[in-house]
Amino acid sequence: MQDILWDEPVKLGYAGGRERWVRGPQEALQCLSEWPSGGGWFYERAKIRCHAALEANGDLALSRHAFVAAAIDASIECD
């Protein structure tokens, strides 16, 4: 199966200067599963949007926007 990628990756910044690039909904789901403070409305919405994008019936841009919103809600720096 071919990777489904966003037009622009999302750069996440973590404490200690660590960075992580997330390129699409599959990587976003993996990243979300690793967050220690999972949960909340934005987190759940991001999971739903990313799953929908992978199933080809969801909007790819919406999955990216939902992931960025979840990162901001979790106080994770993102570009």
MODELLER restraints for C-alpha pairs under 7 A, 6 or more apart:
rsr = mdl.restraints
at = mdl.atoms
rsr.add(forms.Gaussian(group=physical.xy_distance, feature=features.Distance(at['CA:4:A'], at['CA:24:A']), mean=6.09, stdev=0.5))
rsr.add(forms.Gaussian(group=physical.xy_distance, feature=features.Distance(at['CA:5:A'], at['CA:23:A']), mean=5.63, stdev=0.5))
rsr.add(forms.Gaussian(group=physical.xy_distance, feature=features.Distance(at['CA:5:A'], at['CA:24:A']), mean=4.26, stdev=0.5))
rsr.add(forms.Gaussian(group=physical.xy_distance, feature=features.Distance(at['CA:6:A'], at['CA:23:A']), mean=5.99, stdev=0.5))
rsr.add(forms.Gaussian(group=physical.xy_distance, feature=features.Distance(at['CA:6:A'], at['CA:24:A']), mean=5.02, stdev=0.5))
rsr.add(forms.Gaussian(group=physical.xy_distance, feature=features.Distance(at['CA:6:A'], at['CA:60:A']), mean=6.67, stdev=0.5))
rsr.add(forms.Gaussian(group=physical.xy_distance, feature=features.Distance(at['CA:6:A'], at['CA:64:A']), mean=6.97, stdev=0.5))
rsr.add(forms.Gaussian(group=physical.xy_distance, feature=features.Distance(at['CA:9:A'], at['CA:21:A']), mean=6.34, stdev=0.5))
rsr.add(forms.Gaussian(group=physical.xy_distance, feature=features.Distance(at['CA:9:A'], at['CA:22:A']), mean=5.48, stdev=0.5))
rsr.add(forms.Gaussian(group=physical.xy_distance, feature=features.Distance(at['CA:9:A'], at['CA:23:A']), mean=4.31, stdev=0.5))
rsr.add(forms.Gaussian(group=physical.xy_distance, feature=features.Distance(at['CA:9:A'], at['CA:24:A']), mean=6.89, stdev=0.5))
rsr.add(forms.Gaussian(group=physical.xy_distance, feature=features.Distance(at['CA:10:A'], at['CA:21:A']), mean=5.66, stdev=0.5))
rsr.add(forms.Gaussian(group=physical.xy_distance, feature=features.Distance(at['CA:10:A'], at['CA:22:A']), mean=5.14, stdev=0.5))
rsr.add(forms.Gaussian(group=physical.xy_distance, feature=features.Distance(at['CA:10:A'], at['CA:23:A']), mean=6.46, stdev=0.5))
rsr.add(forms.Gaussian(group=physical.xy_distance, feature=features.Distance(at['CA:10:A'], at['CA:78:A']), mean=6.64, stdev=0.5))
rsr.add(forms.Gaussian(group=physical.xy_distance, feature=features.Distance(at['CA:10:A'], at['CA:79:A']), mean=5.83, stdev=0.5))
rsr.add(forms.Gaussian(group=physical.xy_distance, feature=features.Distance(at['CA:11:A'], at['CA:19:A']), mean=6.77, stdev=0.5))
rsr.add(forms.Gaussian(group=physical.xy_distance, feature=features.Distance(at['CA:11:A'], at['CA:20:A']), mean=5.75, stdev=0.5))
rsr.add(forms.Gaussian(group=physical.xy_distance, feature=features.Distance(at['CA:11:A'], at['CA:21:A']), mean=4.56, stdev=0.5))
rsr.add(forms.Gaussian(group=physical.xy_distance, feature=features.Distance(at['CA:11:A'], at['CA:22:A']), mean=6.41, stdev=0.5))
rsr.add(forms.Gaussian(group=physical.xy_distance, feature=features.Distance(at['CA:11:A'], at['CA:78:A']), mean=5.38, stdev=0.5))
rsr.add(forms.Gaussian(group=physical.xy_distance, feature=features.Distance(at['CA:11:A'], at['CA:79:A']), mean=5.19, stdev=0.5))
rsr.add(forms.Gaussian(group=physical.xy_distance, feature=features.Distance(at['CA:12:A'], at['CA:19:A']), mean=5.55, stdev=0.5))
rsr.add(forms.Gaussian(group=physical.xy_distance, feature=features.Distance(at['CA:12:A'], at['CA:20:A']), mean=5.10, stdev=0.5))
rsr.add(forms.Gaussian(group=physical.xy_distance, feature=features.Distance(at['CA:12:A'], at['CA:21:A']), mean=6.21, stdev=0.5))
rsr.add(forms.Gaussian(group=physical.xy_distance, feature=features.Distance(at['CA:12:A'], at['CA:76:A']), mean=6.67, stdev=0.5))
rsr.add(forms.Gaussian(group=physical.xy_distance, feature=features.Distance(at['CA:12:A'], at['CA:77:A']), mean=5.57, stdev=0.5))
rsr.add(forms.Gaussian(group=physical.xy_distance, feature=features.Distance(at['CA:12:A'], at['CA:78:A']), mean=4.44, stdev=0.5))
rsr.add(forms.Gaussian(group=physical.xy_distance, feature=features.Distance(at['CA:12:A'], at['CA:79:A']), mean=6.74, stdev=0.5))
rsr.add(forms.Gaussian(group=physical.xy_distance, feature=features.Distance(at['CA:13:A'], at['CA:19:A']), mean=4.62, stdev=0.5))
rsr.add(forms.Gaussian(group=physical.xy_distance, feature=features.Distance(at['CA:13:A'], at['CA:20:A']), mean=6.58, stdev=0.5))
rsr.add(forms.Gaussian(group=physical.xy_distance, feature=features.Distance(at['CA:13:A'], at['CA:76:A']), mean=6.43, stdev=0.5))
rsr.add(forms.Gaussian(group=physical.xy_distance, feature=features.Distance(at['CA:13:A'], at['CA:77:A']), mean=4.88, stdev=0.5))
rsr.add(forms.Gaussian(group=physical.xy_distance, feature=features.Distance(at['CA:13:A'], at['CA:78:A']), mean=6.05, stdev=0.5))
rsr.add(forms.Gaussian(group=physical.xy_distance, feature=features.Distance(at['CA:14:A'], at['CA:76:A']), mean=6.58, stdev=0.5))
rsr.add(forms.Gaussian(group=physical.xy_distance, feature=features.Distance(at['CA:14:A'], at['CA:77:A']), mean=6.87, stdev=0.5))
rsr.add(forms.Gaussian(group=physical.xy_distance, feature=features.Distance(at['CA:22:A'], at['CA:28:A']), mean=6.06, stdev=0.5))
rsr.add(forms.Gaussian(group=physical.xy_distance, feature=features.Distance(at['CA:25:A'], at['CA:50:A']), mean=4.78, stdev=0.5))
rsr.add(forms.Gaussian(group=physical.xy_distance, feature=features.Distance(at['CA:25:A'], at['CA:53:A']), mean=6.84, stdev=0.5))
rsr.add(forms.Gaussian(group=physical.xy_distance, feature=features.Distance(at['CA:25:A'], at['CA:54:A']), mean=6.79, stdev=0.5))
rsr.add(forms.Gaussian(group=physical.xy_distance, feature=features.Distance(at['CA:25:A'], at['CA:63:A']), mean=6.57, stdev=0.5))
rsr.add(forms.Gaussian(group=physical.xy_distance, feature=features.Distance(at['CA:28:A'], at['CA:67:A']), mean=6.85, stdev=0.5))
rsr.add(forms.Gaussian(group=physical.xy_distance, feature=features.Distance(at['CA:29:A'], at['CA:47:A']), mean=6.32, stdev=0.5))
rsr.add(forms.Gaussian(group=physical.xy_distance, feature=features.Distance(at['CA:29:A'], at['CA:50:A']), mean=6.75, stdev=0.5))
rsr.add(forms.Gaussian(group=physical.xy_distance, feature=features.Distance(at['CA:42:A'], at['CA:66:A']), mean=6.90, stdev=0.5))
rsr.add(forms.Gaussian(group=physical.xy_distance, feature=features.Distance(at['CA:42:A'], at['CA:69:A']), mean=6.27, stdev=0.5))
rsr.add(forms.Gaussian(group=physical.xy_distance, feature=features.Distance(at['CA:42:A'], at['CA:70:A']), mean=4.69, stdev=0.5))
rsr.add(forms.Gaussian(group=physical.xy_distance, feature=features.Distance(at['CA:42:A'], at['CA:73:A']), mean=6.86, stdev=0.5))
rsr.add(forms.Gaussian(group=physical.xy_distance, feature=features.Distance(at['CA:43:A'], at['CA:70:A']), mean=4.94, stdev=0.5))
rsr.add(forms.Gaussian(group=physical.xy_distance, feature=features.Distance(at['CA:45:A'], at['CA:66:A']), mean=6.45, stdev=0.5))
rsr.add(forms.Gaussian(group=physical.xy_distance, feature=features.Distance(at['CA:46:A'], at['CA:63:A']), mean=6.31, stdev=0.5))
rsr.add(forms.Gaussian(group=physical.xy_distance, feature=features.Distance(at['CA:46:A'], at['CA:66:A']), mean=4.61, stdev=0.5))
rsr.add(forms.Gaussian(group=physical.xy_distance, feature=features.Distance(at['CA:46:A'], at['CA:67:A']), mean=4.95, stdev=0.5))
rsr.add(forms.Gaussian(group=physical.xy_distance, feature=features.Distance(at['CA:46:A'], at['CA:70:A']), mean=6.44, stdev=0.5))
rsr.add(forms.Gaussian(group=physical.xy_distance, feature=features.Distance(at['CA:49:A'], at['CA:58:A']), mean=6.67, stdev=0.5))
rsr.add(forms.Gaussian(group=physical.xy_distance, feature=features.Distance(at['CA:49:A'], at['CA:62:A']), mean=6.66, stdev=0.5))
rsr.add(forms.Gaussian(group=physical.xy_distance, feature=features.Distance(at['CA:49:A'], at['CA:63:A']), mean=4.67, stdev=0.5))
rsr.add(forms.Gaussian(group=physical.xy_distance, feature=features.Distance(at['CA:49:A'], at['CA:66:A']), mean=6.83, stdev=0.5))
rsr.add(forms.Gaussian(group=physical.xy_distance, feature=features.Distance(at['CA:50:A'], at['CA:63:A']), mean=4.93, stdev=0.5))
rsr.add(forms.Gaussian(group=physical.xy_distance, feature=features.Distance(at['CA:52:A'], at['CA:58:A']), mean=4.40, stdev=0.5))
rsr.add(forms.Gaussian(group=physical.xy_distance, feature=features.Distance(at['CA:53:A'], at['CA:59:A']), mean=5.61, stdev=0.5))
rsr.add(forms.Gaussian(group=physical.xy_distance, feature=features.Distance(at['CA:53:A'], at['CA:60:A']), mean=5.25, stdev=0.5))
rsr.add(forms.Gaussian(group=physical.xy_distance, feature=features.Distance(at['CA:53:A'], at['CA:63:A']), mean=6.51, stdev=0.5))
rsr.add(forms.Gaussian(group=physical.xy_distance, feature=features.Distance(at['CA:68:A'], at['CA:78:A']), mean=7.00, stdev=0.5))
rsr.add(forms.Gaussian(group=physical.xy_distance, feature=features.Distance(at['CA:71:A'], at['CA:78:A']), mean=6.95, stdev=0.5))
